[in-house]
């Protein structure tokens, strides 16, 4: 299983968000002024990215970037956020990190899932 997983739910349509392009990136410097790619994927029919990055990551700061503009365009919605970026600290290298996104055209929320 990937060390970091994600899924996207579309709260406006009441279903998983299919086909959302997602990137996992690691901070390339301590100031987080540049990022290096770790993994890419797209959500499936269940809103999940089944193979999202390596099984093990080093401790550090990472971010998940969701291409919401492309998703909203495909679903006929006009969204306010062209992308959503969620940065987080991976401190416990033995723990699984699940970073979900609850999305609507004018709001989003996230939490540390299990």
C-alpha positions as CSV (number, residue, x, y, z in Angstrom):
1,X,0.0,0.0,0.0
2,X,1.2,3.5,-0.7
3,X,2.5,5.4,2.3
4,X,0.2,8.3,1.4
5,X,-3.3,7.8,0.0
6,X,-6.1,10.1,-1.0
7,X,-9.6,10.2,-2.2
8,X,-11.9,13.0,-3.4
9,X,-15.6,13.3,-2.7
10,X,-17.8,15.8,-4.6
11,X,-20.2,17.3,-2.0
12,X,-22.1,19.2,-4.6
13,X,-22.9,16.2,-6.7
14,X,-23.0,13.7,-3.8
15,X,-20.6,11.2,-5.3
16,X,-16.9,10.4,-5.6
17,X,-15.0,12.7,-7.9
18,X,-13.7,10.7,-10.8
19,X,-10.8,11.6,-13.0
20,X,-9.2,14.3,-10.7
21,X,-5.5,14.6,-11.5
22,X,-3.4,14.5,-8.3
23,X,0.3,15.1,-7.6
24,X,2.3,14.2,-4.5
25,X,5.3,16.4,-4.0
26,X,8.1,16.6,-1.4
27,X,9.6,19.9,-0.1
28,X,13.0,20.3,-1.8
29,X,14.3,22.8,0.7
30,X,13.6,23.7,4.3
31,X,11.8,27.0,3.4
32,X,9.5,25.0,1.1
33,X,10.2,27.3,-1.9
34,X,10.5,24.4,-4.3
35,X,9.0,21.0,-4.5
36,X,10.1,17.7,-6.2
37,X,7.6,15.3,-7.7
38,X,7.0,12.0,-5.9
39,X,4.0,10.5,-7.6
40,X,1.1,11.4,-9.9
41,X,-2.3,9.7,-10.5
42,X,-6.0,10.3,-11.1
43,X,-8.9,9.3,-9.0
44,X,-10.9,6.2,-10.1
45,X,-14.7,5.7,-10.1
46,X,-14.5,5.5,-6.3
47,X,-12.7,8.8,-6.0
48,X,-9.5,7.1,-4.9
49,X,-5.9,6.9,-6.3
50,X,-5.1,3.2,-5.8
51,X,-1.3,3.4,-6.4
52,X,-0.3,6.8,-5.1
53,X,3.4,6.8,-4.5
54,X,5.9,4.6,-2.8
55,X,5.2,2.2,0.1
56,X,7.7,4.1,2.3
57,X,8.6,7.8,2.4
58,X,11.2,9.7,4.5
59,X,10.0,12.1,7.2
60,X,9.5,15.5,5.8
61,X,7.0,18.0,4.5
62,X,4.8,16.9,1.5
63,X,1.9,18.2,-0.4
64,X,-0.9,16.8,-2.4
65,X,-2.1,19.0,-5.3
66,X,-5.5,18.4,-6.8
67,X,-6.4,19.7,-10.3
68,X,-9.9,20.8,-9.5
69,X,-10.2,23.1,-12.5
70,X,-10.0,20.2,-14.9
71,X,-12.5,18.2,-12.9
72,X,-15.0,21.1,-12.6
73,X,-14.8,21.7,-16.4
74,X,-15.5,18.0,-17.1
75,X,-18.5,17.9,-14.8
76,X,-20.0,21.1,-16.0
77,X,-19.5,23.0,-12.8
78,X,-17.9,26.4,-12.4
79,X,-15.5,26.3,-9.5
80,X,-13.7,29.0,-7.6
81,X,-10.5,27.0,-6.8
82,X,-8.5,26.0,-9.9
83,X,-6.5,23.7,-7.7
84,X,-6.4,22.6,-4.1
85,X,-3.0,22.1,-2.4
86,X,-2.8,20.4,1.0
87,X,0.6,20.5,2.7
88,X,1.3,18.2,5.6
89,X,4.2,16.9,7.7
90,X,5.0,13.2,7.5
91,X,6.6,12.8,10.9
92,X,5.9,9.1,11.8
93,X,7.5,7.0,9.0
94,X,5.8,3.9,10.3
95,X,2.3,5.4,10.1
96,X,-0.1,5.5,7.1
97,X,-1.1,9.0,5.9
98,X,-4.5,9.4,4.3
99,X,-5.2,12.9,2.9
100,X,-8.8,13.1,1.7
101,X,-10.5,16.1,0.0
102,X,-14.2,17.0,0.3
103,X,-14.9,19.2,-2.6
104,X,-17.6,21.6,-3.9
105,X,-17.3,24.5,-6.4
106,X,-16.9,27.1,-3.7
107,X,-15.5,25.3,-0.7
108,X,-13.3,22.4,0.3
109,X,-12.2,20.6,3.5
110,X,-9.8,18.0,4.5
111,X,-8.6,16.1,7.5
112,X,-6.1,13.4,8.4
113,X,-7.8,10.2,7.6
114,X,-7.0,6.7,8.5
